[in-house]
């Protein structure tokens, strides 16, 4: 049976070669140079690059699905794994495409024969014989490229399949993951203002000097002024890593605003007690694309985002009144403790920053 198969294959190859010769003559094509390069060693090298591409693609999918990606504070267990998540998936995805590209490049240089052909120009449609000879030529090119070589064919198909799967995971992964994982403790819900073990969360002035702790009292702000604050717990004192993390957290900065006396304010239902007298605290992060909306127009009580000109009316619970933002700035509930310092009464009741699918305005 194997002998008959080989005999039939040789007959088909001879017929194709004859068709190629006659077709080239009919088309006025003459092969000037055709040199075959490489050999089994070149095939193995190319196959190795394709195999590496498949391995990195598998690593990317595994890391994307299984690697811990939820935010962890510097002092928490798993913080290092969280920091490595993006570098790991980025390196794996990039290496998969790099290995695939190197394999394709080496394949064209070391495996495929180098051919120089000349053809006379002719106008008009091709005849049936010319079309059949062109198909034979394409088949020969595929054979020269390694389609008939099991090692190269399997390596290329495998690498292509795995890299395509990695690309598909990258494209659809964001639609599969549930942003509500953990529900009330999901990463999209909680911020650094979230209460932990009943420890007070103070409003700390963002001085720009790491390690300098400046807490805020009501008498520290003049009417019609704004102060940027970040969360602080006494357990963080002396821990520069934790202090720096609080300052760098994208959802932590808050605008502490003291309105002028007698300013009329319209509060949102359920948030009537979030302020302390004339003091109101709102997220500094614009609900459009996450820029800092902290340019304060004291005459009109408007916080302006400089990126896309969204404006938020502070006297109406920071609702958007101009620009592309469609959601109010989240308000932080605040009060003053027995020592006269501002503290947070809890976390925001809605997610900070740009909106996302299924975002709710209140928890």
Secondary structure, 3 states (H helix, E strand, C coil): CHHHHHHHHHHHHHHHHHHHHHHHHHHCEEEEEEECCCCHHHHHHHHHHHHHHHHHHHHHHHHHHHCCCCCCCCCCCCHHHHHHHHHHHHHHHHHHHHHHHHHHHHHHHHHCCEEEEEECCCCCCCCHHHHHHHHHHHHHHHHHCCCCCHHHHHHHHHHHHHHHHHHHHHHHHHHHCCCCCCHHHCCCCCCCCCCCCCCCCEEEECCCCCCCCCECEHHHCCCCEEEEEEEECHHHCCCHHHHHHHHHCCCCCEEEEECCCCCCCCCCCCCCCCCECCEEEEECECCCCCCECCEEECCCCEEECCCCCCEEEHHHCCEEEECCCCCCCCECCEEECCCCEEEECCCCCCCCCCCCCCCCCCC
